[in-house]
Amino acid sequence: MNLNELNFLFITSNFIHMLIYNVNTATADKRITGILNGVSFNVTFSDALLATLAAAQKDLESIEEVEAYDKWLADVKAVLEASEPTDTITEACKDLMLDTKTGHYYVKVDNKISKHPVPELLVDVILESVEKNIDATPIVKAWIRFLRNPNFTTRKAELFASYITATIIDSEELERLQIEEGFTYEKAVDRATYNDVAITNEGLIVAKKYARLLTQGWEIDQETNQPKKVDLFPTTKTINQFSGEVTETVHYPDFAEDLTFEPPVQGRSGNAFLCGEIEDHIIKVGQKHELKDWSMVNTNDDTTCVKGLHVGGLQYVASYKSLNCQLLDCFVDPADIGAICGWSNFEGSDGAIRVKSYFVYGATDGRTKGIYHSSKYAAMKDAEWEAYKAQAIEEGNKIVAEVTESVNDFDVN
């Protein structure tokens, strides 16, 4: 008898009671298939289950009473039903469900299910987080927010997953660790590797951008009644009484909120955007910056240096270090992303994301008057978040359906 195939027939009351099973290694996942009391089963393989079925087969040989058989049958059925391992992702992330037919994960709220599956890259990160007992909620929330993005496409979803999971190696830190700290190259690489962007607990992207500090402004000259440039910050001069050397000191405000910046490349060209309630080309800490309409954002992922508000990760801002600019920290809602020009997207991509809006919560070189919590910008309490998830599924499904319909129409025509 084949060791992978065991069977036993027990005949009573004109019924055939049997347990047949074999180990199936022909599939992608090792499984146990067989027949129990005339009904086929196909379950996940485990050594423990195989041993349990072998014991059950032996027990069946000694059964002579129908009542005892009924209990045996119920016990074996219970073992088979419990044999499928609990999915660790759905156990840890209640907003996700696993479609066992496809192996894909979907966002689910009550009876509403998203049409587009969670990208595999995000699933891998979620699974790794769960296995390491790290909260995966931020990644899940970021994906839910992205489902509400009006520019949603399957490709953009994959680019989004790639962008928020990308890592970079800080070359300067890598060199310092080897030279100053004495680490081997491999160990130094581990310590100098960072996530390009971070995700807040609310699912917002923590991005960065460089901005040029404005040191001069305009006012009307009282004598000529004409515009003239003026210094925005007071200066004092001191002289060395021995050498006659004059030193000029600029007195900047104590807090970053009192500074005004402008885009380092575009300056005052391009579309004006809202900085709080002011529509201009200025950037300030503690303010939301937003374009009035999506038409002002180029949503083509394969182009750079086009209209839209630009932010990015560590690698993106590294290319602006040579400019005389300050580094600002920003929150971005994934629903506000127009284009994702990640470094691996296409040759010549600048690593930026073009967005409709972002919030500046800090300047690297300055103190802030207050602390700008991501939860305040997200403004999502638990009850509101439940409604948001449902809306994300509904709106996301509508967008996916529209994209699918347009693709089908294109194929037909």
Secondary structure as a PSIPRED ss2 file (coil, helix, strand):
# PSIPRED VFORMAT (PSIPRED V4.0)

   1 M C   1.000  0.000  0.000
   2 N C   1.000  0.000  0.000
   3 L C   1.000  0.000  0.000
   4 N C   1.000  0.000  0.000
   5 E E   0.000  0.000  1.000
   6 L E   0.000  0.000  1.000
   7 N E   0.000  0.000  1.000
   8 F E   0.000  0.000  1.000
   9 L E   0.000  0.000  1.000
  10 F E   0.000  0.000  1.000
  11 I E   0.000  0.000  1.000
  12 T E   0.000  0.000  1.000
  13 S C   1.000  0.000  0.000
  14 N C   1.000  0.000  0.000
  15 F E   0.000  0.000  1.000
  16 I E   0.000  0.000  1.000
  17 H E   0.000  0.000  1.000
  18 M E   0.000  0.000  1.000
  19 L E   0.000  0.000  1.000
  20 I E   0.000  0.000  1.000
  21 Y E   0.000  0.000  1.000
  22 N E   0.000  0.000  1.000
  23 V E   0.000  0.000  1.000
  24 N E   0.000  0.000  1.000
  25 T C   1.000  0.000  0.000
  26 A C   1.000  0.000  0.000
  27 T C   1.000  0.000  0.000
  28 A C   1.000  0.000  0.000
  29 D C   1.000  0.000  0.000
  30 K C   1.000  0.000  0.000
  31 R E   0.000  0.000  1.000
  32 I E   0.000  0.000  1.000
  33 T E   0.000  0.000  1.000
  34 G E   0.000  0.000  1.000
  35 I E   0.000  0.000  1.000
  36 L E   0.000  0.000  1.000
  37 N C   1.000  0.000  0.000
  38 G C   1.000  0.000  0.000
  39 V E   0.000  0.000  1.000
  40 S E   0.000  0.000  1.000
  41 F E   0.000  0.000  1.000
  42 N E   0.000  0.000  1.000
  43 V E   0.000  0.000  1.000
  44 T E   0.000  0.000  1.000
  45 F C   1.000  0.000  0.000
  46 S C   1.000  0.000  0.000
  47 D H   0.000  1.000  0.000
  48 A H   0.000  1.000  0.000
  49 L H   0.000  1.000  0.000
  50 L H   0.000  1.000  0.000
  51 A H   0.000  1.000  0.000
  52 T H   0.000  1.000  0.000
  53 L H   0.000  1.000  0.000
  54 A H   0.000  1.000  0.000
  55 A H   0.000  1.000  0.000
  56 A H   0.000  1.000  0.000
  57 Q H   0.000  1.000  0.000
  58 K H   0.000  1.000  0.000
  59 D H   0.000  1.000  0.000
  60 L H   0.000  1.000  0.000
  61 E H   0.000  1.000  0.000
  62 S C   1.000  0.000  0.000
  63 I C   1.000  0.000  0.000
  64 E C   1.000  0.000  0.000
  65 E C   1.000  0.000  0.000
  66 V H   0.000  1.000  0.000
  67 E H   0.000  1.000  0.000
  68 A H   0.000  1.000  0.000
  69 Y H   0.000  1.000  0.000
  70 D H   0.000  1.000  0.000
  71 K H   0.000  1.000  0.000
  72 W H   0.000  1.000  0.000
  73 L H   0.000  1.000  0.000
  74 A H   0.000  1.000  0.000
  75 D H   0.000  1.000  0.000
  76 V H   0.000  1.000  0.000
  77 K H   0.000  1.000  0.000
  78 A H   0.000  1.000  0.000
  79 V H   0.000  1.000  0.000
  80 L H   0.000  1.000  0.000
  81 E H   0.000  1.000  0.000
  82 A C   1.000  0.000  0.000
  83 S C   1.000  0.000  0.000
  84 E C   1.000  0.000  0.000
  85 P C   1.000  0.000  0.000
  86 T C   1.000  0.000  0.000
  87 D C   1.000  0.000  0.000
  88 T H   0.000  1.000  0.000
  89 I H   0.000  1.000  0.000
  90 T H   0.000  1.000  0.000
  91 E H   0.000  1.000  0.000
  92 A H   0.000  1.000  0.000
  93 C C   1.000  0.000  0.000
  94 K C   1.000  0.000  0.000
  95 D C   1.000  0.000  0.000
  96 L E   0.000  0.000  1.000
  97 M E   0.000  0.000  1.000
  98 L E   0.000  0.000  1.000
  99 D E   0.000  0.000  1.000
 100 T C   1.000  0.000  0.000
 101 K C   1.000  0.000  0.000
 102 T C   1.000  0.000  0.000
 103 G C   1.000  0.000  0.000
 104 H E   0.000  0.000  1.000
 105 Y E   0.000  0.000  1.000
 106 Y E   0.000  0.000  1.000
 107 V E   0.000  0.000  1.000
 108 K E   0.000  0.000  1.000
 109 V E   0.000  0.000  1.000
 110 D C   1.000  0.000  0.000
 111 N C   1.000  0.000  0.000
 112 K E   0.000  0.000  1.000
 113 I E   0.000  0.000  1.000
 114 S C   1.000  0.000  0.000
 115 K C   1.000  0.000  0.000
 116 H C   1.000  0.000  0.000
 117 P C   1.000  0.000  0.000
 118 V C   1.000  0.000  0.000
 119 P C   1.000  0.000  0.000
 120 E H   0.000  1.000  0.000
 121 L H   0.000  1.000  0.000
 122 L H   0.000  1.000  0.000
 123 V H   0.000  1.000  0.000
 124 D H   0.000  1.000  0.000
 125 V H   0.000  1.000  0.000
 126 I H   0.000  1.000  0.000
 127 L H   0.000  1.000  0.000
 128 E H   0.000  1.000  0.000
 129 S H   0.000  1.000  0.000
 130 V H   0.000  1.000  0.000
 131 E H   0.000  1.000  0.000
 132 K C   1.000  0.000  0.000
 133 N C   1.000  0.000  0.000
 134 I C   1.000  0.000  0.000
 135 D C   1.000  0.000  0.000
 136 A C   1.000  0.000  0.000
 137 T H   0.000  1.000  0.000
 138 P H   0.000  1.000  0.000
 139 I H   0.000  1.000  0.000
 140 V H   0.000  1.000  0.000
 141 K H   0.000  1.000  0.000
 142 A H   0.000  1.000  0.000
 143 W H   0.000  1.000  0.000
 144 I H   0.000  1.000  0.000
 145 R H   0.000  1.000  0.000
 146 F H   0.000  1.000  0.000
 147 L H   0.000  1.000  0.000
 148 R C   1.000  0.000  0.000
 149 N C   1.000  0.000  0.000
 150 P C   1.000  0.000  0.000
 151 N C   1.000  0.000  0.000
 152 F C   1.000  0.000  0.000
 153 T C   1.000  0.000  0.000
 154 T H   0.000  1.000  0.000
 155 R H   0.000  1.000  0.000
 156 K H   0.000  1.000  0.000
 157 A H   0.000  1.000  0.000
 158 E H   0.000  1.000  0.000
 159 L H   0.000  1.000  0.000
 160 F H   0.000  1.000  0.000
 161 A H   0.000  1.000  0.000
 162 S H   0.000  1.000  0.000
 163 Y H   0.000  1.000  0.000
 164 I H   0.000  1.000  0.000
 165 T H   0.000  1.000  0.000
 166 A C   1.000  0.000  0.000
 167 T E   0.000  0.000  1.000
 168 I E   0.000  0.000  1.000
 169 I E   0.000  0.000  1.000
 170 D C   1.000  0.000  0.000
 171 S H   0.000  1.000  0.000
 172 E H   0.000  1.000  0.000
 173 E H   0.000  1.000  0.000
 174 L H   0.000  1.000  0.000
 175 E H   0.000  1.000  0.000
 176 R H   0.000  1.000  0.000
 177 L H   0.000  1.000  0.000
 178 Q H   0.000  1.000  0.000
 179 I H   0.000  1.000  0.000
 180 E C   1.000  0.000  0.000
 181 E C   1.000  0.000  0.000
 182 G C   1.000  0.000  0.000
 183 F C   1.000  0.000  0.000
 184 T C   1.000  0.000  0.000
 185 Y H   0.000  1.000  0.000
 186 E H   0.000  1.000  0.000
 187 K H   0.000  1.000  0.000
 188 A H   0.000  1.000  0.000
 189 V H   0.000  1.000  0.000
 190 D H   0.000  1.000  0.000
 191 R H   0.000  1.000  0.000
 192 A C   1.000  0.000  0.000
 193 T E   0.000  0.000  1.000
 194 Y E   0.000  0.000  1.000
 195 N E   0.000  0.000  1.000
 196 D C   1.000  0.000  0.000
 197 V C   1.000  0.000  0.000
 198 A E   0.000  0.000  1.000
 199 I E   0.000  0.000  1.000
 200 T C   1.000  0.000  0.000
 201 N C   1.000  0.000  0.000
 202 E C   1.000  0.000  0.000
 203 G C   1.000  0.000  0.000
 204 L C   1.000  0.000  0.000
 205 I E   0.000  0.000  1.000
 206 V E   0.000  0.000  1.000
 207 A E   0.000  0.000  1.000
 208 K E   0.000  0.000  1.000
 209 K E   0.000  0.000  1.000
 210 Y E   0.000  0.000  1.000
 211 A E   0.000  0.000  1.000
 212 R E   0.000  0.000  1.000
 213 L E   0.000  0.000  1.000
 214 L C   1.000  0.000  0.000
 215 T C   1.000  0.000  0.000
 216 Q E   0.000  0.000  1.000
 217 G E   0.000  0.000  1.000
 218 W E   0.000  0.000  1.000
 219 E E   0.000  0.000  1.000
 220 I E   0.000  0.000  1.000
 221 D C   1.000  0.000  0.000
 222 Q C   1.000  0.000  0.000
 223 E C   1.000  0.000  0.000
 224 T C   1.000  0.000  0.000
 225 N C   1.000  0.000  0.000
 226 Q C   1.000  0.000  0.000
 227 P E   0.000  0.000  1.000
 228 K E   0.000  0.000  1.000
 229 K E   0.000  0.000  1.000
 230 V E   0.000  0.000  1.000
 231 D E   0.000  0.000  1.000
 232 L C   1.000  0.000  0.000
 233 F C   1.000  0.000  0.000
 234 P C   1.000  0.000  0.000
 235 T E   0.000  0.000  1.000
 236 T E   0.000  0.000  1.000
 237 K E   0.000  0.000  1.000
 238 T E   0.000  0.000  1.000
 239 I E   0.000  0.000  1.000
 240 N C   1.000  0.000  0.000
 241 Q C   1.000  0.000  0.000
 242 F C   1.000  0.000  0.000
 243 S C   1.000  0.000  0.000
 244 G C   1.000  0.000  0.000
 245 E C   1.000  0.000  0.000
 246 V E   0.000  0.000  1.000
 247 T E   0.000  0.000  1.000
 248 E E   0.000  0.000  1.000
 249 T E   0.000  0.000  1.000
 250 V E   0.000  0.000  1.000
 251 H C   1.000  0.000  0.000
 252 Y C   1.000  0.000  0.000
 253 P C   1.000  0.000  0.000
 254 D C   1.000  0.000  0.000
 255 F E   0.000  0.000  1.000
 256 A H   0.000  1.000  0.000
 257 E H   0.000  1.000  0.000
 258 D H   0.000  1.000  0.000
 259 L C   1.000  0.000  0.000
 260 T C   1.000  0.000  0.000
 261 F E   0.000  0.000  1.000
 262 E E   0.000  0.000  1.000
 263 P C   1.000  0.000  0.000
 264 P C   1.000  0.000  0.000
 265 V C   1.000  0.000  0.000
 266 Q C   1.000  0.000  0.000
 267 G C   1.000  0.000  0.000
 268 R C   1.000  0.000  0.000
 269 S C   1.000  0.000  0.000
 270 G C   1.000  0.000  0.000
 271 N C   1.000  0.000  0.000
 272 A C   1.000  0.000  0.000
 273 F E   0.000  0.000  1.000
 274 L E   0.000  0.000  1.000
 275 C E   0.000  0.000  1.000
 276 G C   1.000  0.000  0.000
 277 E C   1.000  0.000  0.000
 278 I E   0.000  0.000  1.000
 279 E E   0.000  0.000  1.000
 280 D E   0.000  0.000  1.000
 281 H C   1.000  0.000  0.000
 282 I C   1.000  0.000  0.000
 283 I E   0.000  0.000  1.000
 284 K C   1.000  0.000  0.000
 285 V C   1.000  0.000  0.000
 286 G C   1.000  0.000  0.000
 287 Q C   1.000  0.000  0.000
 288 K E   0.000  0.000  1.000
 289 H E   0.000  0.000  1.000
 290 E E   0.000  0.000  1.000
 291 L C   1.000  0.000  0.000
 292 K C   1.000  0.000  0.000
 293 D C   1.000  0.000  0.000
 294 W H   0.000  1.000  0.000
 295 S H   0.000  1.000  0.000
 296 M H   0.000  1.000  0.000
 297 V C   1.000  0.000  0.000
 298 N C   1.000  0.000  0.000
 299 T C   1.000  0.000  0.000
 300 N C   1.000  0.000  0.000
 301 D C   1.000  0.000  0.000
 302 D C   1.000  0.000  0.000
 303 T C   1.000  0.000  0.000
 304 T C   1.000  0.000  0.000
 305 C C   1.000  0.000  0.000
 306 V C   1.000  0.000  0.000
 307 K C   1.000  0.000  0.000
 308 G C   1.000  0.000  0.000
 309 L E   0.000  0.000  1.000
 310 H E   0.000  0.000  1.000
 311 V E   0.000  0.000  1.000
 312 G E   0.000  0.000  1.000
 313 G C   1.000  0.000  0.000
 314 L H   0.000  1.000  0.000
 315 Q H   0.000  1.000  0.000
 316 Y H   0.000  1.000  0.000
 317 V H   0.000  1.000  0.000
 318 A H   0.000  1.000  0.000
 319 S C   1.000  0.000  0.000
 320 Y C   1.000  0.000  0.000
 321 K C   1.000  0.000  0.000
 322 S C   1.000  0.000  0.000
 323 L C   1.000  0.000  0.000
 324 N C   1.000  0.000  0.000
 325 C C   1.000  0.000  0.000
 326 Q E   0.000  0.000  1.000
 327 L E   0.000  0.000  1.000
 328 L E   0.000  0.000  1.000
 329 D E   0.000  0.000  1.000
 330 C E   0.000  0.000  1.000
 331 F E   0.000  0.000  1.000
 332 V E   0.000  0.000  1.000
 333 D C   1.000  0.000  0.000
 334 P H   0.000  1.000  0.000
 335 A H   0.000  1.000  0.000
 336 D H   0.000  1.000  0.000
 337 I E   0.000  0.000  1.000
 338 G E   0.000  0.000  1.000
 339 A E   0.000  0.000  1.000
 340 I E   0.000  0.000  1.000
 341 C C   1.000  0.000  0.000
 342 G C   1.000  0.000  0.000
 343 W C   1.000  0.000  0.000
 344 S C   1.000  0.000  0.000
 345 N C   1.000  0.000  0.000
 346 F C   1.000  0.000  0.000
 347 E C   1.000  0.000  0.000
 348 G C   1.000  0.000  0.000
 349 S C   1.000  0.000  0.000
 350 D C   1.000  0.000  0.000
 351 G C   1.000  0.000  0.000
 352 A E   0.000  0.000  1.000
 353 I E   0.000  0.000  1.000
 354 R E   0.000  0.000  1.000
 355 V E   0.000  0.000  1.000
 356 K C   1.000  0.000  0.000
 357 S E   0.000  0.000  1.000
 358 Y E   0.000  0.000  1.000
 359 F E   0.000  0.000  1.000
 360 V E   0.000  0.000  1.000
 361 Y E   0.000  0.000  1.000
 362 G E   0.000  0.000  1.000
 363 A E   0.000  0.000  1.000
 364 T C   1.000  0.000  0.000
 365 D C   1.000  0.000  0.000
 366 G E   0.000  0.000  1.000
 367 R E   0.000  0.000  1.000
 368 T C   1.000  0.000  0.000
 369 K C   1.000  0.000  0.000
 370 G C   1.000  0.000  0.000
 371 I C   1.000  0.000  0.000
 372 Y C   1.000  0.000  0.000
 373 H C   1.000  0.000  0.000
 374 S H   0.000  1.000  0.000
 375 S H   0.000  1.000  0.000
 376 K H   0.000  1.000  0.000
 377 Y H   0.000  1.000  0.000
 378 A H   0.000  1.000  0.000
 379 A C   1.000  0.000  0.000
 380 M C   1.000  0.000  0.000
 381 K C   1.000  0.000  0.000
 382 D H   0.000  1.000  0.000
 383 A H   0.000  1.000  0.000
 384 E H   0.000  1.000  0.000
 385 W H   0.000  1.000  0.000
 386 E H   0.000  1.000  0.000
 387 A H   0.000  1.000  0.000
 388 Y H   0.000  1.000  0.000
 389 K H   0.000  1.000  0.000
 390 A H   0.000  1.000  0.000
 391 Q H   0.000  1.000  0.000
 392 A H   0.000  1.000  0.000
 393 I H   0.000  1.000  0.000
 394 E H   0.000  1.000  0.000
 395 E H   0.000  1.000  0.000
 396 G H   0.000  1.000  0.000
 397 N H   0.000  1.000  0.000
 398 K H   0.000  1.000  0.000
 399 I H   0.000  1.000  0.000
 400 V H   0.000  1.000  0.000
 401 A H   0.000  1.000  0.000
 402 E H   0.000  1.000  0.000
 403 V H   0.000  1.000  0.000
 404 T H   0.000  1.000  0.000
 405 E H   0.000  1.000  0.000
 406 S H   0.000  1.000  0.000
 407 V H   0.000  1.000  0.000
 408 N H   0.000  1.000  0.000
 409 D H   0.000  1.000  0.000
 410 F H   0.000  1.000  0.000
 411 D H   0.000  1.000  0.000
 412 V H   0.000  1.000  0.000
 413 N C   1.000  0.000  0.000
